[in-house]
Amino acid sequence: MKKNYYYFIRSFFLLLSFLFYSGCSTINNIKDDLKKEKNLVTIHGNVTIANDLNAPIIIVLLKNRTDFLEFIDYKIKKKSGAFTFRSQEGKYAIYAWQDLNHNNKYDVNEPIGATAVSKYVSGVNTNSNIIIKNPSLSLFNKLNEDKKKQMIDPNRFHMHIGSVISLDDESFSEANISSGMLEPYTSLEKIPYGLFFLEKYSPKKKIILFIHGINGSPKNFRTIIENINTDKYQILLYYYPSGLRLSIVSEALVEAMEELYVKTKYQKVSLIAHSMGGLIARDYINRLKQKGDNYIDTFISISTPWGGHKSAETGLKYSPIVLSVWQDMAPNSNFLNKLLIPQLVSSTPFYLLFSYHGGNIIEQQNNDGVVSIKSQLRYEAQEESKLVRGFDENHMSILRNKQVYSLIQNLLNKVY
């Protein structure tokens, strides 16, 4: 009885801390957001090209209205393969064409294909396959003319891909960060997310992709970024609602980076991730391997809970409201159990940095103030790393440690 009471109190204070930091968010807001997740429609499909033309593929999701098709979302791919859309229940058609002149709209001479209008219900739908064949403008006849003009409008319909931003941008405010954790689907409707550069893209520079953790943002990396040689490296930030299921976040990153490739033709990418961001990064690498892509040449994780977080497990058992991300963060979750089974590609050296300055009185094991050392040093993660290095810092101060950013510079320069 005492043990159950302890776990209840622990979970209660965990949830209270989430609500405290959320600002205007309320329990009702969280419940409403969880309803959106429950009603979510996931559409998986494949697009195949029936010709030898080399051009980007644009895939659009169109909702069937009474007398027209309403544009909902789009994807841009560099080649044939899988795609995913997420929306609400309804009737949809999906169109895909080869953008031969790279103008982000359909022209009469471009090969195109489409699915029939189908009803999609909540859950996973996997029957949306498209073959791009001959040009056929008639396929677009039902598309509303106003929507055609807005066909590829990232500011209205899509996550940002390669926009330039400042670390001091309001998008990274504490209120937005908390909203992204507690109400991820609601936050997607109002907060800019996606891939951001800190300066205009230069093909002469090597990309370093940064992935933040739960209840965090790219600004957590400020000190490390300020010590990066930006004459040589291009900083790329991945900003996402941290309350989402981790597989959704990593899947979205794969598609976003593919669209960024169409825009920039980048080559190799170095990857630096903090805390839960390391789990997203590892799943992202697994997905790239499945696709046959191999452009990550360095992976550095910092204070990552490779073995999960006990508080997430406690929240699943005792909290009156269960946040979606807890399902993946709990020790022995399906996500974590499968994460390290695929081997890293040989050309992707992995470096594991961990923190051990404790201070979390709720976490019974030795910890860094947030994550247990045991979780950070999960054996399978150590086994695949080329270097394991610990720092007498807490979970966040490790990102401001001079030895850490000096080591990162050496790792990026392949000194080790």
C-alpha positions, 0 to 999 in steps of 0.5 A: 500500500505504501509503495502504491501511495508513493508512486501515486504521489510521484505521478501526481507531482509529475503531472502538476509540474507539466501543468505548472510549466504549461502556462495557459494550458489546462487539463481540458485542453490536454483532454481535447488534444488527446481526442484529436489524436484518437480521431487521427487518420494515418494514410500510408502509401507508395508512389511508383514512377512508370517512366525514366524521367528524373524529377522531384515528385509532389504528392498532395492530399485533397479532401472531397467536398460537395463540388470540389477537392480541397487542398489539405497537405503535400509532400515532396520526394526526390524519388519513388517510395513511401509517403504518409499523411495524417489528417482527420476522418473524411473522404480524400483523394491523393494526387502525385506528379513529377514536377519536371520544371520545378515550379511546385505546381502541376503543368499539362505536360507532367506525368501524373497519377491519383487514387480514387476518392476514398473514405478514411477512418481513424487509425492506420490506412495502408491502401493508397498506392499511386502509379505516375504515368502519362500527363492528364490535366483532366485529373485536376478538373475537380480541384478548386481554382483558389486552391490551385493558386495556393498549391504549395504554400508552406506558411499555410499548409505545411511544416517549414523546410529550410526557413531561416530563423533566429534562436530568439524567435518567438516560436521557441517561447516557453509557452509554445514549448509547453504547448508542444508537449501538452497539446501537440496536435493543437500546437501543430495548428498554430506554431511553426515547426519543421527544419530551420536554418540560422542563416541562408543555406550555402552549398559550400558548408556541411550541415549539422542537424540538431534535435532537442528533447522533451519540453525543449527547443533548439535554443537549448543548443545555444552555447554549442552552436555559438562555438561551432565554426559557421564558416565551415558548418551550416546549422540546421534545427529540427523543431517539433511538438515534444508530446507526439509519439516518437515514431511520428516525429522521426518519420516526419523528419525523414520526409522533411529531410527528403524535401530539403534535399530536393531544395538544396541537394545537400550531401553529408549531414552530422547529427547532434541530439540531446535527451529524448532527441537522441531516441528520435535521431536513432529511429530516424537513422533506422528509417534512413537505412530501411530506405537505402539512404546513408547521408548521416556521417556522425551521430553524437547523443547527449544525456539520452535516456536510452533505457527510458524514464521511470516517471513515464512508466509511473505516469502510464500507471497512475496519472489521470491523464496520459500524455502520448509521449509517455508510451514510448518513453517508458522503460521496455516500451515497444519503441525502446525495445526495437530501437537499437536492434538494427545496427548502425551503418558502418559509415555512421560513427556514434559517440555517447556523451552522458551527464552524472551530476545528480539532484532528482530526489524523485528518481531513486537511481543515480541520475543527472537531475532528470535521467538516470545514469543507468538509462543513459548507459544502456548497454546496447547503446554503449556497445555500438558507440565509438566513444563513451564520455561522462561529465559532472554536469546535470541534464541541461548544464552539460549543453553549456560545458566547455569540455563538451563543445570542445569534444564535439568540435573534435568529433566533427573534425574526426579527431577521434 
